[in-house]
């Protein structure tokens, strides 16, 4: 059972909701774009001895958006760094799914003093900003800024990106279709536009210099989180290992079980290594 332990006030006064569960080894585990703590709660291992903390990013879950021109992966990483400094006994394990993975990667590169383990799950970025795989999210953001939500949804589903996703990645399409009813609409549009064109703002050389033990999780049948990104990160991060899990679109229960098992085994190995 999780509990909200926030709000946490950022350096510019934005209030972010903090969701936590469990006791023991601390893992700051971040959700994806337009997600919330429910996403991390589902995927996190359930065995005792683990404490999950999710700081819902600006404009997500119960967190305030703050200034809409200050929505970025770098800002979120700074928010997490400040939360760790103020509230946790550093270093801790940092991880995330999709956008959360990019936030975690940036934090591990820029603030290695805060991090003793890294989980990069279903990465949507390697290092470059605005990768082609994020084009569907950017298109949803563009449509939400230019027409009413219901008209925007019809235009997206009938457009080339929507038709392709319906055939090749229906799970991606289901997530994107839900964004057209996500409120406030202006915040959703701003998030999709800003984050889709963003990146972790780190270099490949910096990633290659990471010294922290790293788990990379990926799966097939996902155009927004291509397995090639997971393979690339596992190859260039020196102490990384890749675990490929069941795609959500094939079997969600198996996806969750595989995710929890991979992450649980990694965290257990860290405890042995750091004992």
C-alpha positions as protocol buffer text, in pm:
chain_id: "A"
residue {
  index: 1
  type: UNK
  ca { x: 0 y: 0 z: 0 }
}
residue {
  index: 2
  type: UNK
  ca { x: 141 y: 339 z: -97 }
}
residue {
  index: 3
  type: UNK
  ca { x: 97 y: 670 z: 76 }
}
residue {
  index: 4
  type: UNK
  ca { x: 138 y: 1030 z: -33 }
}
residue {
  index: 5
  type: UNK
  ca { x: 412 y: 1188 z: 180 }
}
residue {
  index: 6
  type: UNK
  ca { x: 428 y: 1520 z: -4 }
}
residue {
  index: 7
  type: UNK
  ca { x: 399 y: 1783 z: -106 }
}
residue {
  index: 8
  type: UNK
  ca { x: 762 y: 1864 z: -180 }
}
residue {
  index: 9
  type: UNK
  ca { x: 845 y: 2224 z: -270 }
}
residue {
  index: 10
  type: UNK
  ca { x: 1097 y: 2271 z: -550 }
}
residue {
  index: 11
  type: UNK
  ca { x: 1350 y: 2553 z: -573 }
}
residue {
  index: 12
  type: UNK
  ca { x: 1101 y: 2770 z: -766 }
}
residue {
  index: 13
  type: UNK
  ca { x: 810 y: 2700 z: -531 }
}
residue {
  index: 14
  type: UNK
  ca { x: 630 y: 2434 z: -740 }
}
residue {
  index: 15
  type: UNK
  ca { x: 463 y: 2171 z: -520 }
}
residue {
  index: 16
  type: UNK
  ca { x: 523 y: 1810 z: -623 }
}
residue {
  index: 17
  type: UNK
  ca { x: 341 y: 1508 z: -483 }
}
residue {
  index: 18
  type: UNK
  ca { x: 557 y: 1232 z: -337 }
}
residue {
  index: 19
  type: UNK
  ca { x: 424 y: 876 z: -328 }
}
residue {
  index: 20
  type: UNK
  ca { x: 602 y: 609 z: -122 }
}
residue {
  index: 21
  type: UNK
  ca { x: 561 y: 249 z: -15 }
}
residue {
  index: 22
  type: UNK
  ca { x: 760 y: -5 z: 184 }
}
residue {
  index: 23
  type: UNK
  ca { x: 1062 y: 11 z: 410 }
}
residue {
  index: 24
  type: UNK
  ca { x: 1424 y: -77 z: 346 }
}
residue {
  index: 25
  type: UNK
  ca { x: 1652 y: -24 z: 46 }
}
residue {
  index: 26
  type: UNK
  ca { x: 1546 y: 312 z: -102 }
}
residue {
  index: 27
  type: UNK
  ca { x: 1470 y: 336 z: -473 }
}
residue {
  index: 28
  type: UNK
  ca { x: 1359 y: 665 z: -628 }
}
residue {
  index: 29
  type: UNK
  ca { x: 1155 y: 532 z: -920 }
}
residue {
  index: 30
  type: UNK
  ca { x: 1008 y: 774 z: -1174 }
}
residue {
  index: 31
  type: UNK
  ca { x: 710 y: 739 z: -1409 }
}
residue {
  index: 32
  type: UNK
  ca { x: 679 y: 811 z: -1780 }
}
residue {
  index: 33
  type: UNK
  ca { x: 542 y: 1105 z: -1975 }
}
residue {
  index: 34
  type: UNK
  ca { x: 182 y: 1183 z: -1876 }
}
residue {
  index: 35
  type: UNK
  ca { x: 194 y: 897 z: -1625 }
}
residue {
  index: 36
  type: UNK
  ca { x: 193 y: 904 z: -1246 }
}
residue {
  index: 37
  type: UNK
  ca { x: 286 y: 700 z: -942 }
}
residue {
  index: 38
  type: UNK
  ca { x: 37 y: 431 z: -1043 }
}
residue {
  index: 39
  type: UNK
  ca { x: 274 y: 328 z: -1322 }
}
residue {
  index: 40
  type: UNK
  ca { x: 571 y: 285 z: -1091 }
}
residue {
  index: 41
  type: UNK
  ca { x: 359 y: 120 z: -823 }
}
residue {
  index: 42
  type: UNK
  ca { x: 251 y: -149 z: -1072 }
}
residue {
  index: 43
  type: UNK
  ca { x: 601 y: -232 z: -1194 }
}
residue {
  index: 44
  type: UNK
  ca { x: 793 y: -216 z: -865 }
}
residue {
  index: 45
  type: UNK
  ca { x: 890 y: -542 z: -689 }
}
residue {
  index: 46
  type: UNK
  ca { x: 658 y: -645 z: -407 }
}
residue {
  index: 47
  type: UNK
  ca { x: 900 y: -832 z: -178 }
}
residue {
  index: 48
  type: UNK
  ca { x: 978 y: -685 z: 165 }
}
residue {
  index: 49
  type: UNK
  ca { x: 1292 y: -485 z: 232 }
}
residue {
  index: 50
  type: UNK
  ca { x: 1236 y: -230 z: -44 }
}
residue {
  index: 51
  type: UNK
  ca { x: 1116 y: 128 z: -28 }
}
residue {
  index: 52
  type: UNK
  ca { x: 981 y: 292 z: -343 }
}
residue {
  index: 53
  type: UNK
  ca { x: 965 y: 669 z: -368 }
}
residue {
  index: 54
  type: UNK
  ca { x: 807 y: 837 z: -669 }
}
residue {
  index: 55
  type: UNK
  ca { x: 821 y: 1214 z: -698 }
}
residue {
  index: 56
  type: UNK
  ca { x: 544 y: 1286 z: -946 }
}
residue {
  index: 57
  type: UNK
  ca { x: 693 y: 1518 z: -1208 }
}
residue {
  index: 58
  type: UNK
  ca { x: 563 y: 1867 z: -1279 }
}
residue {
  index: 59
  type: UNK
  ca { x: 216 y: 1851 z: -1432 }
}
residue {
  index: 60
  type: UNK
  ca { x: 177 y: 1481 z: -1352 }
}
residue {
  index: 61
  type: UNK
  ca { x: -43 y: 1307 z: -1098 }
}
residue {
  index: 62
  type: UNK
  ca { x: -111 y: 1538 z: -806 }
}
residue {
  index: 63
  type: UNK
  ca { x: 186 y: 1764 z: -872 }
}
residue {
  index: 64
  type: UNK
  ca { x: 156 y: 2124 z: -984 }
}
residue {
  index: 65
  type: UNK
  ca { x: 284 y: 2203 z: -1334 }
}
residue {
  index: 66
  type: UNK
  ca { x: 468 y: 2518 z: -1240 }
}
residue {
  index: 67
  type: UNK
  ca { x: 564 y: 2740 z: -1533 }
}
residue {
  index: 68
  type: UNK
  ca { x: 474 y: 2568 z: -1861 }
}
residue {
  index: 69
  type: UNK
  ca { x: 792 y: 2701 z: -2020 }
}
residue {
  index: 70
  type: UNK
  ca { x: 999 y: 2516 z: -1760 }
}
residue {
  index: 71
  type: UNK
  ca { x: 894 y: 2160 z: -1839 }
}
residue {
  index: 72
  type: UNK
  ca { x: 1201 y: 1953 z: -1921 }
}
residue {
  index: 73
  type: UNK
  ca { x: 1391 y: 1639 z: -1834 }
}
residue {
  index: 74
  type: UNK
  ca { x: 1670 y: 1852 z: -1686 }
}
residue {
  index: 75
  type: UNK
  ca { x: 1427 y: 2039 z: -1460 }
}
residue {
  index: 76
  type: UNK
  ca { x: 1279 y: 1710 z: -1337 }
}
residue {
  index: 77
  type: UNK
  ca { x: 1627 y: 1572 z: -1267 }
}
residue {
  index: 78
  type: UNK
  ca { x: 1708 y: 1885 z: -1067 }
}
residue {
  index: 79
  type: UNK
  ca { x: 1384 y: 1842 z: -872 }
}
residue {
  index: 80
  type: UNK
  ca { x: 1478 y: 1481 z: -787 }
}
residue {
  index: 81
  type: UNK
  ca { x: 1830 y: 1580 z: -686 }
}
residue {
  index: 82
  type: UNK
  ca { x: 1692 y: 1842 z: -449 }
}
residue {
  index: 83
  type: UNK
  ca { x: 1444 y: 1596 z: -301 }
}
residue {
  index: 84
  type: UNK
  ca { x: 1719 y: 1341 z: -236 }
}
residue {
  index: 85
  type: UNK
  ca { x: 1946 y: 1602 z: -78 }
}
residue {
  index: 86
  type: UNK
  ca { x: 1673 y: 1727 z: 153 }
}
residue {
  index: 87
  type: UNK
  ca { x: 1500 y: 1405 z: 249 }
}
residue {
  index: 88
  type: UNK
  ca { x: 1708 y: 1091 z: 194 }
}
residue {
  index: 89
  type: UNK
  ca { x: 2031 y: 940 z: 309 }
}
residue {
  index: 90
  type: UNK
  ca { x: 2232 y: 948 z: -12 }
}
residue {
  index: 91
  type: UNK
  ca { x: 2334 y: 775 z: -227 }
}
residue {
  index: 92
  type: UNK
  ca { x: 2023 y: 585 z: -341 }
}
residue {
  index: 93
  type: UNK
  ca { x: 1910 y: 375 z: -634 }
}
residue {
  index: 94
  type: UNK
  ca { x: 1751 y: 592 z: -904 }
}
residue {
  index: 95
  type: UNK
  ca { x: 1539 y: 453 z: -1185 }
}
residue {
  index: 96
  type: UNK
  ca { x: 1246 y: 514 z: -1409 }
}
residue {
  index: 97
  type: UNK
  ca { x: 1027 y: 414 z: -1699 }
}
residue {
  index: 98
  type: UNK
  ca { x: 1046 y: 600 z: -2033 }
}
residue {
  index: 99
  type: UNK
  ca { x: 1070 y: 969 z: -1940 }
}
residue {
  index: 100
  type: UNK
  ca { x: 1158 y: 854 z: -1589 }
}
residue {
  index: 101
  type: UNK
  ca { x: 1445 y: 653 z: -1735 }
}
residue {
  index: 102
  type: UNK
  ca { x: 1581 y: 964 z: -1907 }
}
residue {
  index: 103
  type: UNK
  ca { x: 1552 y: 1160 z: -1582 }
}
residue {
  index: 104
  type: UNK
  ca { x: 1735 y: 883 z: -1396 }
}
residue {
  index: 105
  type: UNK
  ca { x: 2009 y: 861 z: -1660 }
}
residue {
  index: 106
  type: UNK
  ca { x: 2069 y: 1236 z: -1646 }
}
residue {
  index: 107
  type: UNK
  ca { x: 2081 y: 1233 z: -1267 }
}
residue {
  index: 108
  type: UNK
  ca { x: 2332 y: 946 z: -1264 }
}
residue {
  index: 109
  type: UNK
  ca { x: 2556 y: 1136 z: -1507 }
}
residue {
  index: 110
  type: UNK
  ca { x: 2528 y: 1481 z: -1351 }
}
residue {
  index: 111
  type: UNK
  ca { x: 2505 y: 1386 z: -982 }
}
residue {
  index: 112
  type: UNK
  ca { x: 2690 y: 1057 z: -934 }
}
residue {
  index: 113
  type: UNK
  ca { x: 2729 y: 1144 z: -565 }
}
residue {
  index: 114
  type: UNK
  ca { x: 2356 y: 1082 z: -519 }
}
residue {
  index: 115
  type: UNK
  ca { x: 2333 y: 749 z: -703 }
}
residue {
  index: 116
  type: UNK
  ca { x: 2453 y: 396 z: -618 }
}
residue {
  index: 117
  type: UNK
  ca { x: 2238 y: 206 z: -866 }
}
residue {
  index: 118
  type: UNK
  ca { x: 2054 y: 288 z: -1190 }
}
residue {
  index: 119
  type: UNK
  ca { x: 1746 y: 134 z: -1353 }
}
residue {
  index: 120
  type: UNK
  ca { x: 1667 y: 239 z: -1710 }
}
residue {
  index: 121
  type: UNK
  ca { x: 1335 y: 80 z: -1810 }
}
residue {
  index: 122
  type: UNK
  ca { x: 1180 y: 99 z: -2156 }
}
residue {
  index: 123
  type: UNK
  ca { x: 1401 y: 393 z: -2261 }
}
residue {
  index: 124
  type: UNK
  ca { x: 1254 y: 634 z: -2516 }
}
residue {
  index: 125
  type: UNK
  ca { x: 1584 y: 822 z: -2545 }
}
residue {
  index: 126
  type: UNK
  ca { x: 1951 y: 731 z: -2567 }
}
residue {
  index: 127
  type: UNK
  ca { x: 2119 y: 1073 z: -2558 }
}
residue {
  index: 128
  type: UNK
  ca { x: 1980 y: 1271 z: -2852 }
}
residue {
  index: 129
  type: UNK
  ca { x: 1693 y: 1519 z: -2814 }
}
residue {
  index: 130
  type: UNK
  ca { x: 1366 y: 1476 z: -3002 }
}
residue {
  index: 131
  type: UNK
  ca { x: 1426 y: 1123 z: -3136 }
}
residue {
  index: 132
  type: UNK
  ca { x: 1200 y: 1002 z: -3417 }
}
residue {
  index: 133
  type: UNK
  ca { x: 1029 y: 749 z: -3190 }
}
residue {
  index: 134
  type: UNK
  ca { x: 882 y: 1041 z: -2990 }
}
residue {
  index: 135
  type: UNK
  ca { x: 709 y: 1185 z: -3299 }
}
residue {
  index: 136
  type: UNK
  ca { x: 369 y: 1029 z: -3207 }
}
residue {
  index: 137
  type: UNK
  ca { x: 368 y: 1207 z: -2870 }
}
residue {
  index: 138
  type: UNK
  ca { x: 474 y: 1533 z: -3034 }
}
residue {
  index: 139
  type: UNK
  ca { x: 191 y: 1498 z: -3286 }
}
residue {
  index: 140
  type: UNK
  ca { x: -67 y: 1452 z: -3009 }
}
residue {
  index: 141
  type: UNK
  ca { x: 69 y: 1765 z: -2842 }
}
residue {
  index: 142
  type: UNK
  ca { x: 51 y: 1961 z: -3168 }
}
residue {
  index: 143
  type: UNK
  ca { x: -306 y: 1857 z: -3236 }
}
residue {
  index: 144
  type: UNK
  ca { x: -418 y: 1940 z: -2881 }
}
residue {
  index: 145
  type: UNK
  ca { x: -276 y: 2289 z: -2925 }
}
residue {
  index: 146
  type: UNK
  ca { x: -457 y: 2349 z: -3255 }
}
residue {
  index: 147
  type: UNK
  ca { x: -806 y: 2197 z: -3220 }
}
residue {
  index: 148
  type: UNK
  ca { x: -1060 y: 2078 z: -2961 }
}
residue {
  index: 149
  type: UNK
  ca { x: -969 y: 1746 z: -2794 }
}
residue {
  index: 150
  type: UNK
  ca { x: -1233 y: 1528 z: -2964 }
}
residue {
  index: 151
  type: UNK
  ca { x: -1150 y: 1665 z: -3309 }
}
residue {
  index: 152
  type: UNK
  ca { x: -780 y: 1625 z: -3234 }
}
residue {
  index: 153
  type: UNK
  ca { x: -831 y: 1261 z: -3136 }
}
residue {
  index: 154
  type: UNK
  ca { x: -1020 y: 1182 z: -3458 }
}
residue {
  index: 155
  type: UNK
  ca { x: -750 y: 1353 z: -3664 }
}
residue {
  index: 156
  type: UNK
  ca { x: -478 y: 1155 z: -3490 }
}
residue {
  index: 157
  type: UNK
  ca { x: -648 y: 816 z: -3518 }
}
residue {
  index: 158
  type: UNK
  ca { x: -723 y: 876 z: -3887 }
}
residue {
  index: 159
  type: UNK
  ca { x: -376 y: 1011 z: -3962 }
}
residue {
  index: 160
  type: UNK
  ca { x: -69 y: 818 z: -4078 }
}
residue {
  index: 161
  type: UNK
  ca { x: 84 y: 787 z: -3731 }
}
residue {
  index: 162
  type: UNK
  ca { x: -239 y: 662 z: -3576 }
}
residue {
  index: 163
  type: UNK
  ca { x: -295 y: 408 z: -3852 }
}
residue {
  index: 164
  type: UNK
  ca { x: 59 y: 278 z: -3824 }
}
residue {
  index: 165
  type: UNK
  ca { x: 36 y: 239 z: -3448 }
}
residue {
  index: 166
  type: UNK
  ca { x: -297 y: 57 z: -3479 }
}
residue {
  index: 167
  type: UNK
  ca { x: -120 y: -208 z: -3684 }
}
residue {
  index: 168
  type: UNK
  ca { x: 226 y: -221 z: -3530 }
}
residue {
  index: 169
  type: UNK
  ca { x: 194 y: -100 z: -3170 }
}
residue {
  index: 170
  type: UNK
  ca { x: -164 y: -101 z: -3038 }
}
residue {
  index: 171
  type: UNK
  ca { x: -49 y: -59 z: -2678 }
}
residue {
  index: 172
  type: UNK
  ca { x: 127 y: 266 z: -2774 }
}
residue {
  index: 173
  type: UNK
  ca { x: -189 y: 379 z: -2952 }
}
residue {
  index: 174
  type: UNK
  ca { x: -407 y: 308 z: -2649 }
}
residue {
  index: 175
  type: UNK
  ca { x: -181 y: 522 z: -2429 }
}
residue {
  index: 176
  type: UNK
  ca { x: -175 y: 808 z: -2677 }
}
residue {
  index: 177
  type: UNK
  ca { x: -551 y: 798 z: -2730 }
}
residue {
  index: 178
  type: UNK
  ca { x: -596 y: 848 z: -2356 }
}
residue {
  index: 179
  type: UNK
  ca { x: -401 y: 1175 z: -2367 }
}
residue {
  index: 180
  type: UNK
  ca { x: -685 y: 1348 z: -2554 }
}
residue {
  index: 181
  type: UNK
  ca { x: -900 y: 1332 z: -2239 }
}
residue {
  index: 182
  type: UNK
  ca { x: -620 y: 1402 z: -1991 }
}
residue {
  index: 183
  type: UNK
  ca { x: -684 y: 1727 z: -1805 }
}
residue {
  index: 184
  type: UNK
  ca { x: -591 y: 2006 z: -1788 }
}
residue {
  index: 185
  type: UNK
  ca { x: -562 y: 1987 z: -2166 }
}
residue {
  index: 186
  type: UNK
  ca { x: -324 y: 2283 z: -2190 }
}
residue {
  index: 187
  type: UNK
  ca { x: -83 y: 2114 z: -1948 }
}
residue {
  index: 188
  type: UNK
  ca { x: -101 y: 1784 z: -2138 }
}
residue {
  index: 189
  type: UNK
  ca { x: -33 y: 1963 z: -2467 }
}
residue {
  index: 190
  type: UNK
  ca { x: 259 y: 2152 z: -2316 }
}
residue {
  index: 191
  type: UNK
  ca { x: 409 y: 1836 z: -2166 }
}
residue {
  index: 192
  type: UNK
  ca { x: 381 y: 1634 z: -2486 }
}
residue {
  index: 193
  type: UNK
  ca { x: 530 y: 1913 z: -2693 }
}
residue {
  index: 194
  type: UNK
  ca { x: 815 y: 2003 z: -2458 }
}
residue {
  index: 195
  type: UNK
  ca { x: 924 y: 1658 z: -2347 }
}
residue {
  index: 196
  type: UNK
  ca { x: 893 y: 1493 z: -2690 }
}
residue {
  index: 197
  type: UNK
  ca { x: 1139 y: 1745 z: -2830 }
}
residue {
  index: 198
  type: UNK
  ca { x: 1368 y: 1718 z: -2530 }
}
residue {
  index: 199
  type: UNK
  ca { x: 1630 y: 1468 z: -2420 }
}
residue {
  index: 200
  type: UNK
  ca { x: 1846 y: 1385 z: -2118 }
}
residue {
  index: 201
  type: UNK
  ca { x: 2100 y: 1647 z: -2234 }
}
residue {
  index: 202
  type: UNK
  ca { x: 2400 y: 1424 z: -2172 }
}
residue {
  index: 203
  type: UNK
  ca { x: 2667 y: 1310 z: -2416 }
}
residue {
  index: 204
  type: UNK
  ca { x: 2750 y: 955 z: -2516 }
}
residue {
  index: 205
  type: UNK
  ca { x: 3097 y: 1009 z: -2370 }
}
residue {
  index: 206
  type: UNK
  ca { x: 2942 y: 1098 z: -2034 }
}
residue {
  index: 207
  type: UNK
  ca { x: 2722 y: 789 z: -2043 }
}
residue {
  index: 208
  type: UNK
  ca { x: 3024 y: 573 z: -2129 }
}
residue {
  index: 209
  type: UNK
  ca { x: 3197 y: 709 z: -1818 }
}
residue {
  index: 210
  type: UNK
  ca { x: 2920 y: 599 z: -1580 }
}
residue {
  index: 211
  type: UNK
  ca { x: 3052 y: 375 z: -1305 }
}
residue {
  index: 212
  type: UNK
  ca { x: 2726 y: 283 z: -1135 }
}
residue {
  index: 213
  type: UNK
  ca { x: 2575 y: -69 z: -1161 }
}
residue {
  index: 214
  type: UNK
  ca { x: 2288 y: -43 z: -1411 }
}
residue {
  index: 215
  type: UNK
  ca { x: 1987 y: -249 z: -1514 }
}
residue {
  index: 216
  type: UNK
  ca { x: 1834 y: -183 z: -1855 }
}
residue {
  index: 217
  type: UNK
  ca { x: 1486 y: -326 z: -1924 }
}
residue {
  index: 218
  type: UNK
  ca { x: 1331 y: -340 z: -2269 }
}
residue {
  index: 219
  type: UNK
  ca { x: 1086 y: -534 z: -2481 }
}
residue {
  index: 220
  type: UNK
  ca { x: 972 y: -574 z: -2839 }
}
residue {
  index: 221
  type: UNK
  ca { x: 652 y: -448 z: -3010 }
}
residue {
  index: 222
  type: UNK
  ca { x: 689 y: -92 z: -2882 }
}
residue {
  index: 223
  type: UNK
  ca { x: 759 y: 185 z: -3133 }
}
residue {
  index: 224
  type: UNK
  ca { x: 787 y: 462 z: -2875 }
}
residue {
  index: 225
  type: UNK
  ca { x: 1031 y: 264 z: -2659 }
}
residue {
  index: 226
  type: UNK
  ca { x: 1229 y: 72 z: -2921 }
}
residue {
  index: 227
  type: UNK
  ca { x: 1428 y: -226 z: -2800 }
}
residue {
  index: 228
  type: UNK
  ca { x: 1724 y: -90 z: -2996 }
}
residue {
  index: 229
  type: UNK
  ca { x: 1747 y: 198 z: -2747 }
}
residue {
  index: 230
  type: UNK
  ca { x: 1771 y: -50 z: -2461 }
}
residue {
  index: 231
  type: UNK
  ca { x: 2040 y: -248 z: -2645 }
}
residue {
  index: 232
  type: UNK
  ca { x: 2238 y: 69 z: -2715 }
}
residue {
  index: 233
  type: UNK
  ca { x: 2232 y: 189 z: -2356 }
}
residue {
  index: 234
  type: UNK
  ca { x: 2323 y: -157 z: -2225 }
}
residue {
  index: 235
  type: UNK
  ca { x: 2619 y: -158 z: -2464 }
}
residue {
  index: 236
  type: UNK
  ca { x: 2758 y: 187 z: -2382 }
}
residue {
  index: 237
  type: UNK
  ca { x: 2705 y: 190 z: -2003 }
}
residue {
  index: 238
  type: UNK
  ca { x: 3005 y: -3 z: -1870 }
}
residue {
  index: 239
  type: UNK
  ca { x: 2837 y: -186 z: -1579 }
}
residue {
  index: 240
  type: UNK
  ca { x: 2497 y: -238 z: -1742 }
}
residue {
  index: 241
  type: UNK
  ca { x: 2308 y: -555 z: -1815 }
}
residue {
  index: 242
  type: UNK
  ca { x: 1998 y: -585 z: -2030 }
}
residue {
  index: 243
  type: UNK
  ca { x: 1690 y: -786 z: -1940 }
}
residue {
  index: 244
  type: UNK
  ca { x: 1433 y: -832 z: -2215 }
}
residue {
  index: 245
  type: UNK
  ca { x: 1081 y: -886 z: -2083 }
}
residue {
  index: 246
  type: UNK
  ca { x: 742 y: -980 z: -2222 }
}
residue {
  index: 247
  type: UNK
  ca { x: 577 y: -698 z: -2422 }
}
residue {
  index: 248
  type: UNK
  ca { x: 276 y: -540 z: -2254 }
}
residue {
  index: 249
  type: UNK
  ca { x: 70 y: -585 z: -2567 }
}
residue {
  index: 250
  type: UNK
  ca { x: 120 y: -964 z: -2556 }
}
residue {
  index: 251
  type: UNK
  ca { x: 45 y: -1026 z: -2188 }
}
residue {
  index: 252
  type: UNK
  ca { x: 24 y: -746 z: -1936 }
}
residue {
  index: 253
  type: UNK
  ca { x: 33 y: -977 z: -1632 }
}
residue {
  index: 254
  type: UNK
  ca { x: 349 y: -1144 z: -1762 }
}
residue {
  index: 255
  type: UNK
  ca { x: 498 y: -803 z: -1844 }
}
residue {
  index: 256
  type: UNK
  ca { x: 445 y: -690 z: -1485 }
}
residue {
  index: 257
  type: UNK
  ca { x: 579 y: -1016 z: -1340 }
}
residue {
  index: 258
  type: UNK
  ca { x: 888 y: -1003 z: -1563 }
}
residue {
  index: 259
  type: UNK
  ca { x: 951 y: -638 z: -1479 }
}
residue {
  index: 260
  type: UNK
  ca { x: 924 y: -698 z: -1104 }
}
residue {
  index: 261
  type: UNK
  ca { x: 1148 y: -1004 z: -1121 }
}
residue {
  index: 262
  type: UNK
  ca { x: 1420 y: -828 z: -1322 }
}
residue {
  index: 263
  type: UNK
  ca { x: 1420 y: -526 z: -1094 }
}
residue {
  index: 264
  type: UNK
  ca { x: 1399 y: -735 z: -777 }
}
residue {
  index: 265
  type: UNK
  ca { x: 1698 y: -947 z: -880 }
}
residue {
  index: 266
  type: UNK
  ca { x: 1900 y: -636 z: -965 }
}
residue {
  index: 267
  type: UNK
  ca { x: 1824 y: -469 z: -631 }
}
residue {
  index: 268
  type: UNK
  ca { x: 1914 y: -788 z: -448 }
}
residue {
  index: 269
  type: UNK
  ca { x: 2248 y: -801 z: -630 }
}
residue {
  index: 270
  type: UNK
  ca { x: 2316 y: -441 z: -527 }
}
residue {
  index: 271
  type: UNK
  ca { x: 2251 y: -525 z: -162 }
}
residue {
  index: 272
  type: UNK
  ca { x: 2502 y: -812 z: -179 }
}
residue {
  index: 273
  type: UNK
  ca { x: 2757 y: -597 z: -360 }
}
residue {
  index: 274
  type: UNK
  ca { x: 2727 y: -306 z: -119 }
}
residue {
  index: 275
  type: UNK
  ca { x: 2708 y: -514 z: 201 }
}
